[in-house]
Amino acid sequence: MFEQPRYNADMSKGALTATVVRQNGCDGKVTLEYSTMDGTAVGGKELGEGIDYVKTNGEITFQHGELSRDITIPVDPNSKGSKNFVLTLRNPTDGAKIGDVSAAICNINTDELAERIADAIEGESTEEVSWPEQFKNAMTVGGDGDDDDDGPSALEFFLHFCTFFWKILFAFTPPTKYLGAWPAFVISLVFLAGLTAVVEQLGHLLGCVIGLKTSVTGITIIALGTSLPDTFASRTAAMQDEYADAAIGNVTGSNSVNVFLGLGLQWVISTMYYLARGETYTVSTGTLVQAVLLFTCCGIICIILLCVRRKLVGGELGGKNKLGRWFSGLLLIFLWVAYIIVSSLRAYNVITW
């Protein structure tokens, strides 16, 4: 594996050197392949106009008893801006295996995004906590955070009190080091399914208590409960990434799964159930047609807004013009409020169309 998850080029020498190390034994001769992959840097056969580094692939050989080998890649010493590429290892021979750091981020110049990716790669190789330690951390205020000499704050105590039950519950999820993380994956899905059922039932109960119809409860209470986490995740992605691709992709992907999988899967299971019983499964459309048409219109307006922003501002999110940012944000909020109002009025037959 690579000795480090990231390497920085020596611009004075016009080269980047990455070290591959051999661990847990050094007997025999081992050969493995390496190759580069473009990131923000552009590779080519030789340095020249528009080429930031020499795209390389080949083999390195560890002789008997040899513990490390270097890979040197020429880079353009005059390259400007944040540039990086990825160096990967694969196909070791004679029973050897690729270690945790199988890829390295190679920085020609400083790149904050590359640093975060490298930190993630490096974090994967750290030792995981044991199952008992998960319960210990769940019971400790700030147990899964960084050490703080000043101790937990009042806010941390309050949040710990509010989330204590959920921390203990989720601590029953096995650590990912067991059986290739399959138990953790399966049990996490079970928890998700259970929590979804709880949220759905609580939403309906709350809607029943305050007198809301089921369709209105679904587009307000339940929708907020399922979509707000995605909203904050997209905000974080937008603030930390150079581009808005991750934020836009997270929102559209999450909602697509909610609609196509969350709704379609239930219909498929219900249809199969009634088909096995020899009966016809029928679902009343209710206000579904109007809701879909209204949502489609709002979605088209959102797409037009993104296209206009890309043309005028140069990006789907942000921009230097405060008026443009506020207008875009308020327009999207207005569409959401308008959708709720019109759908609610239709559900209560205040308006008919």
MARKOL-372213 format. One line per 10 residues: number of its first residue (from 1); their letters; for each residue x, y, z of N, C-alpha, C. Coordinates in steps of 0.05 Angstrom, whole numbers. Example, Ala and Ser with C-alpha at 12.3 -4.5 7.8 and 13.67 -1.06 7.14 Angstrom:
BEGIN
1) AS) 264,-114,156,246,-90,156,264,-66,156; 257,-45,142,273,-21,143,258,1,157
This chain:
BEGIN
1) MFEQPRYNAD) 17,-24,0,0,0,0,18,25,0; 5,48,-4,20,73,-3,27,80,26; 49,92,29,58,99,56,40,121,68; 30,139,50,13,161,58,-11,163,39; -33,174,48,-56,177,30,-54,201,11; -33,218,15,-30,241,-2,-1,248,-5; 6,259,-28,33,268,-34,32,295,-48; 52,311,-43,54,337,-55,79,338,-74; 75,349,-97,97,350,-116,119,370,-108; 143,364,-115,165,383,-111,167,399,-136
11) MSKGALTATV) 156,424,-135,155,440,-159,182,450,-168; 202,451,-150,229,459,-158,242,437,-175; 235,412,-170,246,390,-186,227,381,-209; 203,391,-208,183,383,-228,176,353,-227; 174,343,-203,168,314,-201,153,309,-175; 138,288,-175,124,279,-151,132,250,-145; 140,245,-120,149,218,-112,130,206,-92; 120,183,-98,102,168,-79,116,142,-71; 113,136,-45,127,112,-35,107,90,-30; 113,66,-40,96,42,-36,111,25,-16
21) VRQNGCDGKV) 98,16,5,110,0,26,99,-28,27; 114,-46,37,107,-74,40,105,-81,69; 83,-90,79,79,-96,107,70,-125,112; 73,-133,137,64,-160,145,79,-182,130; 104,-178,125,120,-198,112,135,-187,88; 159,-198,83,175,-189,60,189,-212,46; 178,-236,49,190,-259,36,181,-261,7; 200,-268,-10,194,-273,-38,192,-248,-55; 189,-252,-81,187,-230,-100,158,-224,-107; 150,-199,-105,123,-191,-111,122,-168,-131
31) TLEYSTMDGT) 105,-171,-150,101,-150,-171,72,-140,-170; 69,-114,-173,42,-103,-174,42,-80,-194; 17,-73,-203,14,-52,-223,6,-26,-210; 13,-4,-223,4,22,-214,-5,38,-239; -22,58,-234,-31,75,-256,-41,101,-245; -42,121,-261,-52,148,-253,-80,152,-265; -95,170,-252,-122,177,-262,-125,207,-257; -136,220,-278,-139,249,-276,-158,257,-254; -151,278,-240,-169,292,-222,-175,319,-234; -167,340,-220,-169,367,-232,-145,372,-250
41) AVGGKELGEG) -124,356,-248,-101,358,-265,-106,341,-291; -94,350,-313,-96,336,-338,-70,322,-345; -71,297,-350,-47,281,-356,-44,277,-386; -20,271,-394,-13,266,-422,12,249,-424; 19,243,-449,43,226,-454,68,241,-447; 68,267,-451,91,283,-444,82,312,-436; 99,325,-421,91,352,-412,91,371,-435; 71,389,-434,68,408,-456,45,427,-449; 35,441,-469,13,460,-465,-12,445,-456; -23,453,-433,-47,441,-423,-43,414,-409
51) IDYVKTNGEI) -18,405,-407,-13,379,-394,1,385,-367; -12,375,-345,-1,381,-318,18,360,-308; 15,335,-318,33,314,-309,34,292,-330; 54,275,-328,57,253,-347,40,230,-338; 20,223,-353,3,200,-346,19,175,-347; 18,159,-326,37,137,-323,22,112,-315; 31,89,-325,22,63,-315,45,43,-319; 47,25,-302,69,6,-304,69,-14,-281; 92,-26,-276,95,-46,-255,119,-39,-237; 117,-45,-212,139,-43,-194,143,-71,-181
61) TFQHGELSRD) 168,-77,-175,175,-104,-165,190,-101,-139; 180,-116,-119,193,-118,-93,210,-143,-93; 236,-141,-90,252,-164,-87,250,-176,-59; 260,-200,-56,259,-213,-30,272,-195,-8; 257,-189,13,267,-173,35,264,-143,30; 255,-134,7,252,-106,1,226,-96,13; 227,-73,27,203,-63,41,190,-39,29; 204,-24,11,192,0,0,204,5,-28; 187,18,-45,195,26,-71,182,53,-77; 196,70,-92,186,96,-99,176,97,-128
71) ITIPVDPNSK) 154,112,-132,144,118,-159,147,148,-164; 161,155,-185,166,183,-191,151,191,-217; 136,212,-215,119,221,-238,126,250,-244; 135,256,-269,141,284,-276,116,301,-276; 118,326,-266,96,345,-266,106,371,-278; 87,388,-286,93,413,-298,100,433,-275; 125,442,-273,132,461,-251,119,488,-254; 108,494,-278,95,520,-283,65,518,-280; 55,495,-271,26,492,-269,14,512,-249; -8,524,-255,-21,544,-238,-47,533,-227
81) GSKNFVLTLR) -55,542,-204,-81,535,-193,-79,508,-178; -102,501,-166,-104,476,-151,-107,452,-170; -87,435,-171,-87,412,-189,-81,387,-173; -94,365,-181,-87,339,-168,-95,316,-186; -83,294,-181,-90,269,-195,-88,246,-175; -98,223,-184,-99,199,-166,-79,178,-176; -65,166,-157,-47,144,-163,-57,119,-149; -61,97,-164,-74,73,-153,-56,49,-156; -60,29,-139,-46,3,-140,-66,-19,-146; -57,-40,-160,-75,-63,-165,-59,-87,-173
91) NPTDGAKIGD) -72,-110,-173,-62,-136,-184,-35,-144,-173; -32,-147,-146,-7,-158,-136,-5,-188,-142; 20,-198,-144,24,-226,-151,32,-242,-126; 33,-268,-130,44,-287,-110,30,-285,-83; 4,-281,-83,-12,-282,-58,-12,-257,-42; 2,-236,-51,2,-211,-37,-25,-197,-40; -32,-179,-21,-58,-165,-22,-53,-135,-20; -71,-120,-32,-70,-91,-30,-79,-83,-3; -65,-64,10,-72,-54,37,-94,-33,37; -97,-20,60,-119,-1,63,-115,23,45
101) VSAAICNINT) -91,34,43,-86,58,27,-78,48,-1; -98,41,-16,-94,31,-44,-93,53,-64; -100,77,-57,-99,100,-75,-89,124,-60; -76,142,-74,-64,166,-61,-72,190,-78; -78,212,-65,-83,238,-78,-56,251,-82; -50,258,-106,-24,271,-113,-30,300,-120; -20,318,-103,-25,347,-106,-2,360,-121; -9,372,-143,11,389,-157,13,416,-143; -11,426,-136,-13,450,-119,-33,444,-97; -36,461,-78,-54,457,-55,-83,455,-65
111) DELAERIADA) -97,435,-56,-125,432,-63,-141,423,-38; -158,440,-28,-173,434,-3,-190,409,-7; -203,406,-30,-220,383,-34,-203,357,-33; -180,358,-46,-162,335,-45,-154,328,-17; -149,349,-1,-142,344,27,-164,329,42; -189,337,37,-211,324,50,-214,295,41; -210,291,15,-212,263,4,-190,246,16; -166,257,18,-144,243,30,-149,236,59; -161,255,73,-167,251,101,-187,228,104; -206,226,85,-226,205,86,-212,178,81
121) IEGESTEEVS) -194,177,61,-179,153,56,-163,144,80; -150,164,92,-133,158,115,-150,149,139; -174,161,141,-192,153,163,-201,125,162; -203,114,137,-213,87,133,-193,67,145; -167,74,147,-147,56,156,-144,57,187; -158,75,201,-155,77,229,-170,54,243; -162,47,267,-174,25,281,-202,31,291; -220,13,286,-248,18,293,-252,11,323; -273,23,334,-280,18,362,-294,-9,363; -292,-22,387,-304,-48,391,-334,-44,397
131) WPEQFKNAMT) -348,-66,398,-377,-65,403,-383,-54,431; -369,-63,452,-374,-51,479,-367,-21,480; -346,-13,465,-339,15,465,-360,32,452; -376,21,434,-398,36,422,-418,44,443; -424,25,461,-443,31,483,-431,51,502; -405,49,508,-392,68,526,-393,96,514; -387,98,488,-388,124,475,-417,135,474; -436,117,471,-464,126,470,-473,138,497; -462,127,519,-469,137,545,-453,161,554; -433,168,539,-415,190,547,-423,215,532
141) VGGDGDDDDD) -424,237,546,-430,263,533,-406,270,515; -411,273,489,-389,279,471,-369,256,468; -379,231,473,-361,208,472,-350,202,445; -364,210,424,-353,204,397,-341,229,384; -336,250,400,-324,274,389,-295,277,397; -283,300,390,-256,306,397,-253,313,427; -230,308,438,-226,315,466,-226,345,469; -239,354,491,-241,382,496,-233,387,525; -212,403,530,-202,408,557,-223,422,574; -241,438,561,-261,453,576,-285,436,585
151) GPSALEFFLH) -286,411,575,-309,394,582,-333,400,564; -353,383,565,-378,387,549,-392,412,556; -404,425,536,-420,449,541,-448,442,549; -463,462,557,-491,458,565,-507,448,542; -501,458,518,-516,449,494,-510,419,489; -485,410,493,-479,382,489,-494,364,509; -496,373,534,-511,358,554,-541,356,546; -552,378,536,-580,379,528,-585,360,505; -567,361,484,-570,344,461,-566,314,469; -547,310,487,-543,282,496,-568,271,510
161) FCTFFWKILF) -581,288,526,-606,279,540,-628,273,519; -630,290,499,-651,286,479,-646,262,461; -621,255,457,-615,233,438,-605,208,452; -605,207,478,-594,184,493,-606,158,484; -633,157,482,-646,132,475,-637,122,447; -635,141,428,-627,133,401,-598,124,400; -581,137,416,-553,129,417,-550,100,426; -564,94,448,-563,67,458,-574,47,438; -596,54,426,-609,36,406,-590,31,383; -578,51,372,-561,48,348,-534,35,355
171) AFTPPTKYLG) -527,35,381,-503,22,389,-505,-9,386; -529,-19,383,-532,-48,378,-524,-56,350; -519,-37,332,-509,-43,306,-480,-53,308; -474,-76,297,-447,-87,299,-427,-68,285; -402,-67,295,-382,-52,281,-377,-63,253; -367,-47,235,-364,-55,207,-341,-75,204; -325,-80,224,-303,-99,221,-312,-128,222; -337,-133,230,-347,-160,232,-358,-170,205; -348,-192,195,-359,-206,171,-362,-187,147; -341,-170,143,-341,-152,120,-363,-131,121
181) AWPAFVISLV) -372,-124,144,-392,-102,148,-420,-110,140; -424,-136,132,-451,-144,124,-471,-143,147; -464,-152,172,-484,-150,194,-491,-121,199; -471,-103,198,-477,-74,203,-496,-64,181; -491,-72,156,-508,-63,134,-537,-72,138; -541,-98,144,-568,-109,146,-582,-97,170; -569,-96,193,-583,-86,216,-589,-56,213; -571,-41,200,-577,-13,194,-602,-10,178; -606,-27,158,-630,-26,141,-655,-32,159; -652,-51,177,-674,-57,195,-682,-33,212
191) FLAGLTAVVE) -661,-20,223,-666,4,239,-680,26,222; -670,29,198,-682,50,180,-711,43,175; -717,18,169,-745,10,164,-762,15,189; -752,8,212,-767,12,237,-772,41,243; -751,58,240,-754,86,245,-773,99,225; -772,90,200,-791,101,180,-820,95,188; -824,70,198,-851,63,207,-860,80,231; -841,85,250,-848,101,273,-854,130,265; -837,141,248,-842,169,239,-869,171,225; -874,151,208,-900,152,192,-924,151,211
201) QLGHLLGCVI) -922,133,231,-945,130,250,-948,155,268; -925,166,277,-927,190,294,-938,213,278; -930,215,252,-940,236,235,-970,235,232; -980,210,227,-1009,207,224,-1023,212,250; -1012,204,273,-1025,209,299,-1026,239,304; -1004,253,299,-1004,282,303,-1024,296,285; -1024,287,260,-1044,298,241,-1072,293,250; -1077,269,261,-1104,263,271,-1112,280,294; -1093,285,312,-1099,301,336,-1106,330,329; -1091,341,310,-1095,369,303,-1115,372,280
211) GLKTSVTGIT) -1126,350,270,-1147,351,250,-1137,354,221; -1114,345,214,-1104,346,187,-1111,321,171; -1118,324,146,-1123,301,129,-1096,287,124; -1099,261,116,-1075,245,111,-1057,257,90; -1068,266,68,-1052,277,46,-1037,302,55; -1050,319,71,-1037,343,81,-1015,336,101; -1020,317,118,-1000,308,137,-975,297,122; -980,283,100,-958,272,84,-940,293,72; -951,315,62,-935,336,49,-924,357,68; -931,355,93,-921,374,113,-904,361,134
221) IIALGTSLPD) -917,347,153,-902,336,176,-883,314,167; -894,294,153,-877,271,145,-856,280,125; -864,297,106,-844,306,86,-821,321,98; -827,339,118,-806,353,132,-788,335,147; -800,315,160,-784,296,176,-765,280,159; -773,273,134,-755,257,117,-736,274,100; -743,299,95,-727,314,76,-709,335,89; -714,343,113,-696,363,126,-668,353,129; -663,327,137,-635,318,137,-621,320,111; -636,315,89,-624,318,62,-618,347,56
231) TFASRTAAMQ) -634,365,67,-630,394,62,-604,403,76; -600,394,101,-575,402,115,-551,389,103; -554,364,94,-532,350,81,-524,364,55; -544,373,40,-538,387,15,-525,414,21; -534,428,41,-522,453,49,-493,449,56; -487,429,72,-459,423,79,-442,417,54; -454,401,36,-439,394,11,-434,418,-6; -454,436,-7,-451,460,-23,-429,479,-12; -428,481,15,-408,499,27,-380,488,26; -377,462,27,-350,450,28,-339,442,1
241) DEYADAAIGN) -355,442,-19,-345,433,-46,-342,458,-64; -323,455,-83,-319,477,-101,-342,480,-120; -356,458,-126,-379,459,-144,-404,450,-129; -427,455,-141,-453,448,-128,-463,421,-137; -446,405,-152,-456,380,-162,-465,361,-140; -450,359,-118,-457,341,-97,-483,349,-84; -487,375,-80,-511,385,-67,-536,379,-84; -534,387,-110,-557,383,-128,-562,353,-131; -541,337,-134,-544,308,-137,-556,295,-113; -549,305,-89,-560,293,-64,-590,298,-62
251) VTGSNSVNVF) -598,323,-68,-627,330,-67,-643,314,-87; -635,315,-112,-650,302,-133,-649,272,-130; -626,261,-123,-624,232,-119,-641,222,-96; -640,236,-73,-655,228,-50,-685,229,-55; -695,250,-68,-723,252,-73,-732,232,-95; -715,226,-113,-722,206,-134,-725,179,-121; -707,172,-102,-710,147,-87,-736,147,-71; -742,169,-58,-767,171,-42,-792,165,-59; -792,177,-83,-816,174,-100,-816,147,-115; -795,141,-129,-795,117,-146,-792,91,-130
261) LGLGLQWVIS) -775,91,-110,-772,67,-94,-791,65,-71; -793,88,-56,-810,88,-32,-839,84,-39; -848,94,-62,-876,91,-70,-880,67,-87; -862,64,-107,-865,42,-126,-862,14,-113; -843,11,-95,-839,-15,-82,-863,-24,-67; -876,-5,-53,-901,-13,-38,-923,-22,-57; -926,-7,-79,-946,-15,-98,-941,-42,-110; -916,-48,-116,-909,-74,-127,-915,-96,-107; -907,-93,-82,-913,-113,-62,-943,-117,-58; -958,-95,-57,-987,-98,-53,-1000,-111,-77
271) TMYYLARGET) -991,-104,-101,-1002,-116,-125,-997,-146,-126; -972,-154,-119,-965,-183,-118,-982,-198,-97; -986,-185,-74,-1002,-197,-53,-1031,-203,-62; -1043,-182,-73,-1071,-186,-82,-1073,-204,-106; -1052,-204,-123,-1052,-222,-146,-1051,-251,-137; -1035,-256,-116,-1033,-284,-105,-1060,-293,-93; -1075,-274,-83,-1102,-280,-72,-1124,-281,-93; -1117,-274,-118,-1136,-274,-139,-1155,-250,-139; -1146,-228,-126,-1162,-204,-124,-1149,-181,-139; -1164,-161,-144,-1154,-137,-158,-1146,-115,-138
281) YTVSTGTLVQ) -1122,-105,-141,-1112,-84,-123,-1118,-57,-136; -1134,-41,-122,-1143,-15,-133,-1135,7,-113; -1124,28,-123,-1116,51,-106,-1131,75,-116; -1146,89,-99,-1160,113,-107,-1140,136,-111; -1142,149,-133,-1122,171,-139,-1125,194,-120; -1149,200,-111,-1153,223,-93,-1142,248,-105; -1125,261,-91,-1113,286,-101,-1085,281,-113; -1079,256,-119,-1052,250,-130,-1047,263,-156; -1067,263,-174,-1063,274,-201,-1056,304,-199; -1072,318,-183,-1067,347,-180,-1040,352,-167
291) AVLLFTCCGI) -1033,336,-147,-1008,340,-133,-984,335,-152; -986,315,-169,-964,309,-188,-962,332,-208; -984,341,-219,-983,363,-238,-972,389,-226; -980,395,-201,-970,418,-188,-940,416,-182; -932,392,-173,-903,387,-167,-887,389,-193; -898,379,-215,-883,380,-241,-879,409,-249; -899,426,-246,-897,454,-254,-875,468,-237; -876,462,-210,-855,474,-193,-828,464,-200; -826,438,-206,-800,427,-214,-789,439,-239; -806,444,-259,-798,457,-284,-787,485,-278
301) ICIILLCVRR) -801,500,-261,-791,527,-253,-764,525,-240; -760,505,-223,-734,502,-210,-712,496,-230; -717,479,-250,-697,473,-270,-691,497,-287; -712,513,-293,-707,538,-308,-690,557,-292; -695,559,-266,-679,576,-249,-650,568,-249; -645,542,-246,-617,532,-246,-603,538,-273; -618,535,-295,-606,541,-321,-600,570,-324; -618,587,-315,-614,616,-317,-591,624,-300; -589,613,-275,-567,620,-258,-540,611,-270; -540,588,-282,-514,579,-294,-506,598,-316
311) KLVGGELGGK) -525,609,-331,-519,627,-353,-511,654,-343; -525,665,-324,-520,692,-315,-500,694,-292; -501,675,-273,-484,677,-250,-459,659,-253; -462,638,-269,-439,619,-272,-440,596,-253; -462,593,-238,-465,571,-219,-493,568,-209; -501,544,-202,-528,539,-193,-534,551,-166; -513,552,-149,-516,562,-122,-497,585,-117; -503,602,-97,-485,623,-89,-483,646,-108; -459,657,-111,-455,681,-127,-449,705,-111; -436,725,-122,-428,749,-108,-451,768,-103
321) NKLGRWFSGL) -471,767,-121,-494,785,-119,-513,776,-97; -515,791,-76,-533,784,-54,-562,783,-63; -570,803,-80,-597,803,-90,-604,778,-104; -586,768,-121,-591,743,-136,-593,719,-118; -577,718,-97,-578,696,-78,-605,696,-63; -612,719,-53,-637,721,-38,-662,716,-56; -661,726,-80,-683,721,-99,-686,692,-105; -664,678,-110,-665,650,-116,-675,634,-93; -665,639,-69,-674,625,-45,-703,629,-39; -712,655,-39,-740,661,-33,-759,649,-54
331) LLIFLWVAYI) -750,648,-80,-767,637,-100,-771,607,-95; -750,593,-87,-753,564,-82,-771,560,-57; -768,576,-37,-785,574,-13,-814,580,-20; -818,600,-37,-845,607,-46,-858,584,-60; -843,570,-78,-854,548,-92,-863,526,-73; -846,521,-52,-853,500,-33,-879,508,-17; -880,533,-8,-904,542,7,-928,542,-11; -925,550,-36,-948,551,-55,-958,522,-60; -939,503,-62,-947,475,-67,-964,465,-43; -955,471,-19,-969,462,5,-997,475,7
341) IVSSLRAYNV) -998,501,2,-1024,515,4,-1044,505,-16; -1035,503,-42,-1054,494,-63,-1062,465,-58; -1043,448,-51,-1050,420,-47,-1069,417,-23; -1064,432,-2,-1082,431,22,-1110,441,15; -1112,463,0,-1138,473,-7,-1153,453,-25; -1138,439,-42,-1150,418,-59,-1159,394,-42; -1144,387,-21,-1151,365,-4,-1176,370,11; -1180,395,19,-1204,403,34,-1227,413,16; -1224,409,-11,-1244,416,-30,-1251,446,-30; -1232,462,-21,-1236,491,-22,-1234,500,-51
351) ITW) -1216,488,-66,-1214,492,-94,-1217,465,-108; -1229,464,-131,-1233,440,-146,-1223,444,-175; -1206,426,-184,-1196,427,-212,-1185,400,-219
